[in-house]
Amino acid sequence: MSSNSSNAAAPDPSPEAAASRKGWGGALRHPAFLRYWLARILSMGALQIQAVAAGWAIYDRTGSTMNLGLIGLAQFLPSVGLVLVTGHVADRLDRRMIITTCVMVEAVAMALTGVVLASPGLPVGLVYAAVMLFGAARAFEGPASSALLPNLVPKADFPNAVAISSSAMQVAGVLGPALGGVLYAAFHNGVFGVGAGFLVLAGLVVAGISAPSRAVTRAPVSWDGILGGIRYIRHQSIVLGAISLDLFAVLLGGATALLPALARDQFSADAGLLGLTGPMLLGVMRGAPGAGAILVGLALAAWPLKRRVGPIMLSCVGVFGLATIVFGLTHSPAIAVLSLLVMGAVDMVSVFVRQTLVQLGTPDEMRGRVSAVSGLFIGASNQLGEFESGLTASWLGTELAVVVGGIGTVAVVALWCVLFPALRRADRLDWNAPA
């Protein structure tokens, strides 16, 4: 990229170059982004608290890995049924208002989960109803949140904002599970009240965001408009390849739903090596991927990727699969935690590349709909992946299910290199999407 220009003071228009010059401070200079970042930490922290506490409580009460998988399925199903609606809503209404409303509904759902689990006379099935309400709110929140981010910072700072925002999620991914494990061990179902409080505070923070005005679609609702996100992704090979890679790789290789069973059964004999047992060990294991991702996220915020982003993404997903295999084979808590750290670190690179490619290549008036479809893929890889893990574990056993999933992830990477050559050859984050 040449620096010669008729205007010597003109900045390098490359987003990567601008973010590299500004380092960590690029996006953090914008107050609206700071509020967004804080709200993400609070919201994701509450989600992780719920995941640890609900998973441990249900497995301890039923002893069934299938019931662990059903938690993920209950949270995922609403996003499937609402995918054509949530993105359209995010493109037609105030995205800040959508996020604020959704996190308040999530707070109610989390409080209901705690009430059900604290009442032995109530059937466990009511937990799944509360989780479905939680999932429905998140189905609306996700597209609005993803689509809002590009409106909070200049385009030059967007890769930096993605890295910092993703790091916020991982900070919550570390502190949330650890806090959830400690609070559950001390107060049991009272932990859900703490999570609900985090969500209420997140809603208040988002309500105070001052973002630049944008053009809001007021055209009549039509199937052509509703299906616009699906049609756009179908015609963009790089976008389709990136989000579908995440779908199938994490769908097969995700083992987080099985962590309660692994912490109590596979690692219980040697847990003393770390001085941890039961839900506290689960909290550390649940937070380990986030710790690895935070380190990588901070590095990406200061030194964002500039070239060969497609091959780097594919390689990192392959390493994710290999680390999953190691995690499934080991009986050492220390090696297990190290494997989870590696999984989180390489997954952070994949998330950074995918989010930046998708958001920079999508027009603002379509970001809600595209984010909704992308969020469905991500939800399928996470929540539906939890159901798949629980189902596979009930057939093959917990350890073998994790190993087979890791092998499947590596196979997916090899197949995607063939099916999506445009992704394999993707060089820069600021790619130009075809019309």
Disulfide bonds with the S-S distance in Angstrom:
none
